[in-house]
């Protein structure tokens, strides 16, 4: 967030504390920070405060701000479904809305009438459904046929201190079985790298490893298997389709208390999403090198079991991305437009805010007056293979490539840019701010609406001409009753459910 221009009042490292003992050691500092933030936000009077994760810190802060008349949103639901379930009542009082990235969390909040919206996981959208392993290996300098293990001992200092030695000793054991084993270790920052190097010098000075500055995602995609700490890394590893073993240890009292309070049989997100153990979890006294090595070893071999695990990862990936986002049917259509300054077009605006009649009139005027325009598309099969985000990037690339005048600069609607051979810049709400983006949005929407009208003629019972493929109640009812057409996006959750009927 700092890289995007946000101001940091405190370092995030100060708030990244886990465990009862660990929190108690830093409690005075945490309370001082929260008191200061309450004062500062109270003076600023933001339209809305969005607390991201850190529930024990943020939810109290959100409650205090809400009492001052500031609307509050909490992003990333705490694991109230797993332990300390009575927190849901405090959350309901402190927040106006919870944004959840796990599909079963909304159902939990609905039971207690706490406003919650399942928005999917941004990480799932950012990761392609089929990662390019060879490209990741080339980027990291790993040979295509090499056997590779990723070690990820955590992002917090306490985790790195607790887990690094055993992870390194595990790699040593595996190296005796696989002498040519490549070991990559991505560290989140220079401080964690320095910490890891110190531990390695003490316990495994002769072990050759490749230390990476960040690049955790690339390491997961490139590796045959990963040994990692429990947490978000396990979800990211699942999305990378990398078989993994989760190892975790905490201070004895914290672990004893967790055993008493946690209501779920698993700690890693892949297992929680699957509702069964698909990933081996070795915790506390079981998190030792010989057991870790025994669990990792079969994952380094190609086998029907590892292939099945990767397929399960793919299914889970599809369940947490693209849900409720965009149409369920048809291609994603984009457009690129170069307007003629000598022939201005009056009335360009966000296509969604224009009447259909006005859109059609502007469509004809844009086509007639633009110096160059082009449509790009990605078909449902490509969406299912790549996911909607990456398919949209592909469609944008095709639209730009189709221009008969090569632009020097491309302005992209939104907050992400595809890879292009020229300079590009993302413009949030660009379809309302930039005339060329407005024109492109009109061309794309009119084109897709026409395609939906054609599809409606072929499949009149689905109502495509009315809902344009979006998941309206009528569309979902028709999908359940009639099943999916060949034009539906099979990776989208409602379509998957219809296909399973």
Secondary structure, DSSP 8 states (H G I E B T S, - for coil): -TTTT---SS-GGGT---SHHHHHHTHHHHHHHHHHHHHHHHHH--SEEEEES-HHHHHHHHHHHHHTT-EEEEES--STTTS-TTHHHHHHHH-SEEEESSHHHHHHHHHTT--EEE---HHHHHS-SS--HHHHHHHHT--TT--EEEEE--SSHHHHHHHHHHHHHHHHHHHHH-TT-EEEEEESSHHHHHHHHHHHHHH-TT---EEEES-HHHHHHH-SEEEE-SSHHHHHHHHTT-EEEEEE---HHHHHHHHHH--SS--SHHHHHHTS--SEEEEGGG-SHHHHHHHHHGGGS--HHHHHHHHHHHHHHHHTSSTT-S-SBS-EEEEEEE--TTS--TT---GGGS-HHHHHHHHHHHHHH-SEEEEEEE-HHHHHHH-HHHHHHHHHHHHHHT-SS--SEEEEESS-----SSEEEEETTHHHH-HHHHHHHHHHHHHHHHHHHHHHHHSGGG-HHHHTT---HHHHHHHHHH---TTB-TTSHHHHHHHH-
